[in-house]
């Protein structure tokens, strides 16, 4: 089996103490590109910190051992924002 990172990804803010990324907002990725038309503003530091889970979702991997429970629940490096990173179902 050959896996390719071609899944679309949603990064949803589920908790926030940050003025840059607000509760309920989402960032959408189409492959390696941000879908700016659908996405809220994004903090690059946050994206870098959660990138392993973004790549896992881009590959379509849903692993309970990696903490997947209807999406990967992860925090930015500053621990100000909590996200759910998941493969888009739409």
C-alpha positions in Angstrom: 0.0 0.0 0.0 1.3 3.4 -0.9 0.2 6.3 1.4 0.2 9.9 0.1 -0.5 13.0 2.2 -3.4 14.1 0.1 -6.2 14.4 2.6 -7.8 17.8 3.4 -7.4 18.8 7.0 -9.4 21.0 9.4 -7.7 22.6 12.4 -10.5 23.7 14.8 -9.9 26.0 17.8 -11.7 24.3 20.8 -10.2 26.3 23.6 -8.4 29.7 23.4 -6.7 32.2 25.7 -5.1 33.9 22.7 -6.3 37.0 20.8 -5.0 35.7 17.5 -7.0 32.5 17.3 -10.5 32.6 18.6 -12.7 29.8 20.0 -14.7 28.0 17.2 -12.6 29.3 14.3 -11.0 26.8 11.9 -8.1 26.7 9.5 -8.4 24.4 6.4 -5.6 22.8 4.5 -5.8 21.4 1.0 -2.7 19.4 0.9 0.2 21.6 2.0 -1.7 24.8 1.2 -3.9 26.9 3.5 -7.4 27.4 2.0 -7.5 31.1 2.8 -11.1 31.6 1.5 -12.4 29.2 4.2 -9.9 29.8 7.0 -9.6 32.1 10.0 -6.3 33.9 10.6 -3.6 31.4 11.6 -0.6 31.6 14.0 2.4 30.2 12.3 4.0 29.3 15.7 0.9 27.2 16.5 1.0 25.4 13.1 4.7 24.5 13.5 4.0 23.1 17.0 1.2 20.9 15.9 2.6 19.9 12.5 3.2 16.2 13.3 -0.6 15.8 13.8 -1.4 17.8 10.7 0.8 15.4 8.7 -0.8 12.4 10.3 -4.2 13.8 9.4 -3.1 14.5 5.9 -2.2 10.9 5.5 -5.6 9.9 6.9 -4.2 8.1 9.9 -6.5 7.7 12.9 -4.5 6.1 15.6 -5.8 5.6 19.1 -2.2 5.1 20.2 -1.4 8.6 19.0 -4.4 10.0 20.8 -7.0 10.1 18.0 -10.5 10.3 19.3 -12.5 11.9 16.5 -9.5 14.1 15.7 -6.2 14.8 17.4 -6.6 17.1 20.4 -3.4 19.2 20.7 -2.1 22.5 22.0 0.1 25.2 20.6 3.6 25.6 22.0 2.4 28.4 24.3 -0.4 26.3 25.6 -2.8 29.1 24.9 -4.8 27.4 22.2 -6.2 23.9 22.0 -7.1 22.4 18.6 -8.7 19.4 17.1 -6.9 18.4 14.0 -8.8 16.0 11.7 -9.2 14.9 8.2 -12.0 16.8 6.5 -15.1 14.6 5.9 -16.6 17.0 3.3 
